[in-house]
Amino acid sequence: MSSTIWPVRALGTWQTVVRAAAIVVVAAVVIGGLTSPAQQYLPDAIRSLANAAGPWFVTVLAAVYAGRSRPIVAVVLGIAGFLLLNISYGVVSELRGFAYSAGPYNIWSILAFPVGVVAGLAASWLRSSRPMLVAMGAAAPAAVLLGEGMYGLTVNLATTGPVVWVLELVGGVALLVVFSLVSLRRVRPIALCVGLAVAGAVVLDTGLRLV
């Protein structure tokens, strides 16, 4: 009996796994596919939104969170979500006449694995009853938005304008405030959340400058 119960405890029932996977697939295919035309047709002030990593990260995290996945499934779906975002972007780009390879050597295909793990775990931790796990989960999207916002305002400002990067910074700060007031509400988890978000933002900003 224990061999039958363990997979259910670790992964959930097959119905919950299928439902969670369906949410991620639909979200990734739609957003990934829309990203290609958005790069051409969005107004100049917000066109950088279609070239930013933050929206893709938030999309995957939100989709995995909505599926209420167990941690193992959440990690797998996080990776799959980023791969599908990139593949659907590539397919639509090719259909529109723009060459794009989403193969295994594509940078976004490679990054899908480490970033997908982070997004999947963060989505799972946000549903935890343990404040410290919630704090770590909340720090992930805040770090991405803050880090990319800082990079955009200091490196890409001359060619892209400030709107998208300011929105990302505001979004990152807003996430920290909302989670601190609504979910965490104690000094230790709030300090952990803010500390990890700031540290993650600095690491991301530095990494983008080195690419």
C-alpha positions as a Python dict, from the first residue, in 0.01 Angstrom:
ca = {
    (1, 'M'): (0, 0, 0),
    (2, 'S'): (285, 239, 85),
    (3, 'S'): (425, 205, -269),
    (4, 'T'): (87, 319, -401),
    (5, 'I'): (43, 605, -157),
    (6, 'W'): (392, 754, -200),
    (7, 'P'): (348, 874, -562),
    (8, 'V'): (16, 1035, -471),
    (9, 'R'): (173, 1218, -178),
    (10, 'A'): (477, 1325, -380),
    (11, 'L'): (310, 1405, -711),
    (12, 'G'): (-63, 1433, -646),
    (13, 'T'): (-334, 1241, -829),
    (14, 'W'): (-311, 1204, -1204),
    (15, 'Q'): (-609, 1438, -1240),
    (16, 'T'): (-434, 1719, -1052),
    (17, 'V'): (-113, 1665, -1250),
    (18, 'V'): (-298, 1678, -1582),
    (19, 'R'): (-488, 1990, -1478),
    (20, 'A'): (-171, 2164, -1364),
    (21, 'A'): (10, 2067, -1684),
    (22, 'A'): (-278, 2193, -1899),
    (23, 'I'): (-269, 2533, -1729),
    (24, 'V'): (105, 2567, -1788),
    (25, 'V'): (86, 2450, -2149),
    (26, 'V'): (-194, 2690, -2240),
    (27, 'A'): (-32, 2987, -2066),
    (28, 'A'): (313, 2921, -2214),
    (29, 'V'): (192, 2861, -2569),
    (30, 'V'): (-32, 3168, -2570),
    (31, 'I'): (218, 3409, -2413),
    (32, 'G'): (514, 3269, -2606),
    (33, 'G'): (324, 3292, -2932),
    (34, 'L'): (208, 3646, -2864),
    (35, 'T'): (558, 3762, -2778),
    (36, 'S'): (674, 3754, -3140),
    (37, 'P'): (411, 3991, -3286),
    (38, 'A'): (426, 4201, -2970),
    (39, 'Q'): (789, 4281, -3049),
    (40, 'Q'): (668, 4446, -3368),
    (41, 'Y'): (329, 4592, -3287),
    (42, 'L'): (341, 4713, -2927),
    (43, 'P'): (376, 5092, -2890),
    (44, 'D'): (735, 5210, -2873),
    (45, 'A'): (704, 5308, -2507),
    (46, 'I'): (625, 4953, -2394),
    (47, 'R'): (778, 4744, -2673),
    (48, 'S'): (1056, 4637, -2438),
    (49, 'L'): (791, 4438, -2253),
    (50, 'A'): (810, 4180, -2532),
    (51, 'N'): (1189, 4157, -2496),
    (52, 'A'): (1200, 4140, -2118),
    (53, 'A'): (1249, 3821, -1920),
    (54, 'G'): (1033, 3933, -1628),
    (55, 'P'): (695, 3875, -1799),
    (56, 'W'): (795, 3522, -1901),
    (57, 'F'): (911, 3441, -1547),
    (58, 'V'): (589, 3574, -1395),
    (59, 'T'): (383, 3385, -1654),
    (60, 'V'): (540, 3050, -1566),
    (61, 'L'): (530, 3111, -1193),
    (62, 'A'): (165, 3219, -1203),
    (63, 'A'): (65, 2923, -1420),
    (64, 'V'): (238, 2671, -1194),
    (65, 'Y'): (90, 2841, -888),
    (66, 'A'): (-259, 2825, -1040),
    (67, 'G'): (-217, 2451, -1095),
    (68, 'R'): (-155, 2391, -723),
    (69, 'S'): (125, 2144, -801),
    (70, 'R'): (332, 1947, -551),
    (71, 'P'): (701, 2055, -545),
    (72, 'I'): (834, 1782, -776),
    (73, 'V'): (563, 1843, -1036),
    (74, 'A'): (601, 2219, -997),
    (75, 'V'): (970, 2200, -1083),
    (76, 'V'): (905, 1987, -1392),
    (77, 'L'): (627, 2219, -1505),
    (78, 'G'): (846, 2523, -1442),
    (79, 'I'): (1109, 2386, -1678),
    (80, 'A'): (847, 2277, -1931),
    (81, 'G'): (681, 2617, -1916),
    (82, 'F'): (998, 2801, -2016),
    (83, 'L'): (1075, 2551, -2291),
    (84, 'L'): (723, 2591, -2431),
    (85, 'L'): (745, 2970, -2414),
    (86, 'N'): (1060, 2959, -2623),
    (87, 'I'): (931, 2696, -2865),
    (88, 'S'): (599, 2872, -2926),
    (89, 'Y'): (784, 3202, -2972),
    (90, 'G'): (1009, 3031, -3226),
    (91, 'V'): (721, 2869, -3415),
    (92, 'V'): (528, 3195, -3447),
    (93, 'S'): (844, 3384, -3544),
    (94, 'E'): (914, 3130, -3817),
    (95, 'L'): (556, 3155, -3943),
    (96, 'R'): (599, 3532, -3960),
    (97, 'G'): (914, 3495, -4170),
    (98, 'F'): (1176, 3547, -3898),
    (99, 'A'): (1442, 3280, -3857),
    (100, 'Y'): (1461, 3146, -3503),
    (101, 'S'): (1590, 2818, -3366),
    (102, 'A'): (1459, 2704, -3028),
    (103, 'G'): (1684, 2399, -3027),
    (104, 'P'): (1892, 2265, -2737),
    (105, 'Y'): (2174, 2515, -2794),
    (106, 'N'): (1946, 2816, -2779),
    (107, 'I'): (2030, 3030, -2473),
    (108, 'W'): (1666, 3036, -2361),
    (109, 'S'): (1641, 2658, -2392),
    (110, 'I'): (1947, 2624, -2169),
    (111, 'L'): (1825, 2878, -1914),
    (112, 'A'): (1485, 2705, -1900),
    (113, 'F'): (1630, 2442, -1668),
    (114, 'P'): (1778, 2649, -1384),
    (115, 'V'): (1520, 2926, -1414),
    (116, 'G'): (1236, 2676, -1441),
    (117, 'V'): (1349, 2508, -1120),
    (118, 'V'): (1344, 2844, -941),
    (119, 'A'): (1001, 2938, -1078),
    (120, 'G'): (854, 2597, -998),
    (121, 'L'): (984, 2588, -644),
    (122, 'A'): (878, 2948, -584),
    (123, 'A'): (524, 2873, -704),
    (124, 'S'): (506, 2568, -477),
    (125, 'W'): (650, 2750, -176),
    (126, 'L'): (398, 3032, -210),
    (127, 'R'): (130, 2781, -112),
    (128, 'S'): (322, 2656, 192),
    (129, 'S'): (196, 2697, 547),
    (130, 'R'): (552, 2779, 656),
    (131, 'P'): (624, 3155, 645),
    (132, 'M'): (993, 3109, 564),
    (133, 'L'): (913, 2907, 254),
    (134, 'V'): (655, 3163, 149),
    (135, 'A'): (919, 3431, 196),
    (136, 'M'): (1161, 3248, -36),
    (137, 'G'): (887, 3193, -291),
    (138, 'A'): (786, 3558, -291),
    (139, 'A'): (1146, 3674, -321),
    (140, 'A'): (1194, 3503, -658),
    (141, 'P'): (959, 3709, -879),
    (142, 'A'): (1048, 4026, -691),
    (143, 'A'): (1418, 3963, -755),
    (144, 'V'): (1362, 3909, -1127),
    (145, 'L'): (1155, 4224, -1167),
    (146, 'L'): (1388, 4438, -957),
    (147, 'G'): (1705, 4302, -1117),
    (148, 'E'): (1586, 4342, -1473),
    (149, 'G'): (1438, 4681, -1394),
    (150, 'M'): (1770, 4806, -1258),
    (151, 'Y'): (1955, 4669, -1558),
    (152, 'G'): (1711, 4823, -1803),
    (153, 'L'): (1722, 5167, -1644),
    (154, 'T'): (2100, 5178, -1632),
    (155, 'V'): (2199, 4995, -1953),
    (156, 'N'): (1908, 4995, -2199),
    (157, 'L'): (1751, 5330, -2118),
    (158, 'A'): (1887, 5517, -2420),
    (159, 'T'): (1743, 5268, -2669),
    (160, 'T'): (1425, 5151, -2497),
    (161, 'G'): (1292, 5428, -2276),
    (162, 'P'): (1212, 5399, -1906),
    (163, 'V'): (847, 5286, -1896),
    (164, 'V'): (885, 4907, -1887),
    (165, 'W'): (1180, 4914, -1649),
    (166, 'V'): (1003, 5148, -1408),
    (167, 'L'): (698, 4922, -1422),
    (168, 'E'): (915, 4622, -1336),
    (169, 'L'): (1073, 4805, -1043),
    (170, 'V'): (732, 4914, -917),
    (171, 'G'): (601, 4560, -962),
    (172, 'G'): (893, 4413, -767),
    (173, 'V'): (848, 4654, -479),
    (174, 'A'): (471, 4602, -483),
    (175, 'L'): (516, 4225, -455),
    (176, 'L'): (740, 4268, -152),
    (177, 'V'): (494, 4505, 15),
    (178, 'V'): (188, 4289, -54),
    (179, 'F'): (347, 3965, 63),
    (180, 'S'): (496, 4134, 369),
    (181, 'L'): (160, 4277, 475),
    (182, 'V'): (-70, 3992, 373),
    (183, 'S'): (125, 3665, 395),
    (184, 'L'): (438, 3712, 605),
    (185, 'R'): (356, 3974, 871),
    (186, 'R'): (654, 3886, 1093),
    (187, 'V'): (1000, 4033, 1106),
    (188, 'R'): (1202, 3720, 1025),
    (189, 'P'): (1018, 3607, 710),
    (190, 'I'): (987, 3967, 588),
    (191, 'A'): (1360, 4022, 640),
    (192, 'L'): (1435, 3695, 459),
    (193, 'C'): (1207, 3786, 169),
    (194, 'V'): (1347, 4135, 124),
    (195, 'G'): (1706, 4019, 170),
    (196, 'L'): (1676, 3740, -87),
    (197, 'A'): (1494, 3967, -331),
    (198, 'V'): (1763, 4235, -310),
    (199, 'A'): (2045, 3982, -332),
    (200, 'G'): (1878, 3807, -625),
    (201, 'A'): (1822, 4138, -801),
    (202, 'V'): (2189, 4231, -765),
    (203, 'V'): (2299, 3890, -896),
    (204, 'L'): (2064, 3914, -1194),
    (205, 'D'): (2165, 4272, -1273),
    (206, 'T'): (2534, 4175, -1256),
    (207, 'G'): (2479, 3865, -1466),
    (208, 'L'): (2299, 4057, -1739),
    (209, 'R'): (2586, 4304, -1755),
    (210, 'L'): (2832, 4019, -1806),
    (211, 'V'): (2638, 3853, -2087),
}
